[in-house]
Amino acid sequence: MEPGIINKALKQLCIVESKPISEVVQYLKLRYQIDADEMILKKRLEKILNQEQAVA
């Protein structure tokens, strides 16, 4: 299953480029007109990191 826009943005910006979640919020708002809450994105990022640790 292919990850969604939000998960792709979190992986690319937070994990690969080491940017803060506030930049992900700004990116989603400008690029896709998606209003995302920072707390929800933090929870998603934690879930992604936990899944990657479980696989590794």
Helices and strands as residue ranges (DSSP letters): H 5-9, I 10-16, H 21-32, H 38-55
